[in-house]
Amino acid sequence: MSSVAVLTQESFNEHRSGLLPEQVKSAVAGPSGAEDEDSLPTYKDAFPPLPEKPLPEGVQETGNAWTTKIKPLKSSVITQVFHVPLEERKYKDMNQFGEGDQAKVCLDIMHKTGAHLELSMAKDQGLSIMVSGKHDAVMKARKEIVSRLQTQASATVAIPKEHHRFVIGKSGEKLQELELKTATKIQIPRPEDPSNLIKISGTKEGLEKAKHEILLISAEQDKRAVERMNIEKVYHPFITGAYNKLVGEWMQETGARINVPPPSVNKTEIVITGEKEQVALAMAKIKKIYEEKKKNATTIAVEVKKSQHKYVIGPKGNTLQEILDRTGVSVEIPPLDSSSETVILRGEPDRLGQALTEVYAKANSYTVSSVSAPSWLHRFIIGKKGQNLAKITQQMPKVHIEFTEGEDKITLEGPTKDVQIVQGQIEAVVTDLVSRMDYTEISVDPKFHRHLIGKGGANINRIKEQHKVSVRIPPDNEKSNLIRIEGDPQGVQEAKKELLELASRMENERTKDMIIEQRFHRAIIGQKGEKIKEIRDKFPEVIINFPDPTQKSDIVQLRGPRTEVEKCTKFMQKMVAEMVENSFSVSVPIFKQFHKNIIGKGGANIKKIREETNTKIDLPAENSNSEMIVITGKKANCEAAKNRILAIQKELANITEVEVSIPSKLHNSLIGSKGRFVRSIMEECGGVHIHFPTEGSGIDAVTIRGPAEEVEKAKKQLLSLAEEKQIKGHTVELRAKPEYHKFLIGKGGGNIRKVRDSTGARIIFPTADDKDQELITVIGTEEAVAEAQKELEALIKSLDNVVEDVMIVDPKHHRFFVARRGQVLRDIADEYGGVIVSFPRTGSQSDKVTLKGAKDCLEAAKKRMLEMIEDLDAQVIMECVIPQKFHRSIMGPKGSRIQQITKDHNLCEIILHIHSLTAGGADTMPLF
């Protein structure tokens, strides 16, 4: 039969004095099982405050830890220091402190939680971690630190394979909920894995919770006997035994599964599953222990401050287990989320005193205290990257130090003696800082804050360094106008004065927007910012901001003192006006063959024109088809340069310029799509330049420039085409493979000229720049176009009829056709519609040559090859002996002179005879 002891002050003193068990029993009330729990005395009535030792001189009194409630911290920003002992550190490599995996984990925790971490090493090689941030962020970071920087325990629980799916739940929701609830990682074997073991990893407390929950889920699904026994929590330790030894023996002995909720789970229900006989046997054993303990044990209830429960529990419940092992007394602590402060002890009366003394000892071994310190000094106490605080925590790693932003105190928690030492150290630091430091606040409109900071923090860093102060300018999102200055009293006042002067000057500032075309921005900035640097040096008080190039904005912002901004504006306006004046551009068409004469030897001509006219002159690249020379500068200078360049061309050739009057409404049709019509006339007439006036100008005059004869020819064609357009212009488009075009045009344009002369229509082929290389355009009267179309379509159709033929060529001539990588054969293919000519392999001695292509093209190519063979047969060899010393000059650079002679005189080959200086003999060496 159980009884509840009512302890008085005298009985408690007897317990503390170490009286004999008989004396202890006399202090305990007799059996009174009928007494109600409400009749229990409160802790304050039964146990007055313990006598305390006087505090050392100079140490602040903190109040009685049992009677004084700690006010909850109000600020959302806190700083806490956690300590990880060496034996529990996951990363113990001393060579990689501050780097490696440990540092990566800390960075990841900061990124995930938003809290700030600072690490330091204690003397015992434990890890001190200072965490700052919002309360929720600090708590999340603490959880991450425990799980990722401390070693994790693991355990397995076996349940039938068919029950695994109930642990997982629908779409894994049950498993996720269980992992979150217990702060563990649960690994369930895959369906194809025959194992029934579920692996759990995490803290010891979390393991117990997760294991309990999994066994409950399995018990619900177990079709065997399931029994539940509601037994008060205080009796559970007697049933489990030390470290679950007793309950483990019972499960082995009976074969039943016994699930006792761990101390951290606030449940009284014990679940037993198994065969009916096994369950009954296990229940009997549990009941026997329960009844024995209930009959012989006494229950007492005491009040222990809520904040000190964790000290009685100890890390991972170790302290409770030790008390049970030493005294046989079970101690029940209310759940952490409960507001109750009642601690219940259950055990034999003669052992309760010892257990109660241990509970008090553990409760009083830790204390919570605080040090008064202005909140603005907190960061100086902590030090850069927590260095100052680390010196204290390394000496006293068990003391938890918490700083709260906005509150003028620092909270200390830990072993009483250690807390007192740390408190003294911090108070000494605070006293020192208060005596030699000061702070002040000034009000400055937030719109000036970034200007006080300066580009890249230049202004504010200079002030900090010069006056040895710390300046806190609130971020934009705070929208605060208070700037705080902290440091040496004299430095604080000097920095305050300078910042107020800067702010006052900025209030008199002016911001002005200048409209400058974006194309001039780069020129104003200059290469590597050289030009804008000169402007800024000239007007150092003016801030000049250019828009981002991607914004396509013309607005350049100037900000600074009013007079300086006006001066800078006028200076830049003058600069832009000069740029506008110097950016006039004109394009001059000059025949390509005269470009080298305009450049002059070593660029002398072009350089002279540039210098004397003060213009920029750009010529097209050598491999470009463009004839346009672009002149940039002032208008008058550009016109002068243009006239000088045209004069050079006029001197070199019989260049004339005429104007032809053609109604402006016909201009577009004469130019053609992308200039195709007018370009065909220019090409046919020796590359003359035809210039039409700007579209929409209403001007009829068309300018033709070039050699006199070609200009006259182009004029006739242009007027003829205009007349046709006025009468009845008609256009038709045909398509033919690009390789047929040269054959259709014929050598020197002979074939196409026949069609043009017989029909009167104009036929235009695409140029190399045209996108559509198959398109052929026919223009003229309707009858002429129809007739030309008929003739061309017949030619194209015949070209599409591919045939193959063989001709006989003496092997001695084969080398001529295949020399220079088959250049002769490539020329034939280009000229005769892509005919493929195949010669036999070298050394085969065959004289049969195969031709493949359109019938007409093939016949023409065959005819041309026969002409070449006749020429080869008619060739003679003549020797000309020249002394060797002249060979180099005759050959020219890379044999260019010999090649030119061969080309000019239609020679097949020139061979130099190299005379030997010693033997007088001669060796023959072909040049190419």
Sequence and secondary structure as in RCSB ss.txt:
>XXXX:A:sequence
MSSVAVLTQESFNEHRSGLLPEQVKSAVAGPSGAEDEDSLPTYKDAFPPLPEKPLPEGVQETGNAWTTKIKPLKS
SVITQVFHVPLEERKYKDMNQFGEGDQAKVCLDIMHKTGAHLELSMAKDQGLSIMVSGKHDAVMKARKEIVSRLQ
TQASATVAIPKEHHRFVIGKSGEKLQELELKTATKIQIPRPEDPSNLIKISGTKEGLEKAKHEILLISAEQDKRA
VERMNIEKVYHPFITGAYNKLVGEWMQETGARINVPPPSVNKTEIVITGEKEQVALAMAKIKKIYEEKKKNATTI
AVEVKKSQHKYVIGPKGNTLQEILDRTGVSVEIPPLDSSSETVILRGEPDRLGQALTEVYAKANSYTVSSVSAPS
WLHRFIIGKKGQNLAKITQQMPKVHIEFTEGEDKITLEGPTKDVQIVQGQIEAVVTDLVSRMDYTEISVDPKFHR
HLIGKGGANINRIKEQHKVSVRIPPDNEKSNLIRIEGDPQGVQEAKKELLELASRMENERTKDMIIEQRFHRAII
GQKGEKIKEIRDKFPEVIINFPDPTQKSDIVQLRGPRTEVEKCTKFMQKMVAEMVENSFSVSVPIFKQFHKNIIG
KGGANIKKIREETNTKIDLPAENSNSEMIVITGKKANCEAAKNRILAIQKELANITEVEVSIPSKLHNSLIGSKG
RFVRSIMEECGGVHIHFPTEGSGIDAVTIRGPAEEVEKAKKQLLSLAEEKQIKGHTVELRAKPEYHKFLIGKGGG
NIRKVRDSTGARIIFPTADDKDQELITVIGTEEAVAEAQKELEALIKSLDNVVEDVMIVDPKHHRFFVARRGQVL
RDIADEYGGVIVSFPRTGSQSDKVTLKGAKDCLEAAKKRMLEMIEDLDAQVIMECVIPQKFHRSIMGPKGSRIQQ
ITKDHNLCEIILHIHSLTAGGADTMPLF
>XXXX:A:secstr
  EE    HHHHHHHHHT  HHHHHHTS    TT  GGGS  HHHH          TT      TTT        
SEEEEEEEE GGGBS   GGGTTSHHHHHHHHHHHHHH  EEEEEE TTS EEEEEEEEHHHHHHHHHHHHHHHB
  EEEEEE  GGGHHHHH GGGHHHHHHHHHHT EEE   TT    EEEEEE HHHHHHHHHHHHHHHHHH  SE
EEEEE  GGGHHHHH GGGHHHHHHHHHH  EEE   TTS   EEEEEE HHHHHHHHHHHHHHHHHHHHH EEE
EEE  GGGHHHHH GGGHHHHHHHHHH  EEE   TTS   EEEEEE HHHHHHHHHHHHHHHHTEEEEEEE  G
GGHHHHH GGGHHHHHHHHH TT EEEEETT SEEEEEEEHHHHHHHHHHHHHHHHHHHHH EEEEEE  GGGHH
HHH GGGHHHHHHHHHHTEEEE   GGG   EEEEEESHHHHHHHHHHHHHHHHHHHTEEEEEEE  GGGHHHHH
 GGGHHHHHHHHHSTT EEE   GGG   EEEEEEEHHHHHHHHHHHHHHHHHHHHTTEEEEEE  GGGHHHHH 
GGGHHHHHHHHHHT EEE   TT    EEEEEE HHHHHHHHHHHHHHHHHHS EEEEEEE  GGGHHHHH GGG
HHHHHHHHHTTT EEE   TTS   EEEEEEEHHHHHHHHHHHHHHHHHHHHH EEEEEE  HHHHHHHH GGGH
HHHHHHHHH  EEE   TT S SSEEEEEE HHHHHHHHHHHHHHHHHHHSEEEEEEE  GGGHHHHHHHHHHHH
HHHHHHTTT EEE   TTS   EEEEEEEHHHHHHHHHHHHHHHHHHHH         GGGHHHHH GGGHHHHH
HHHHTT S  EEEEE TTT  EEEEE  
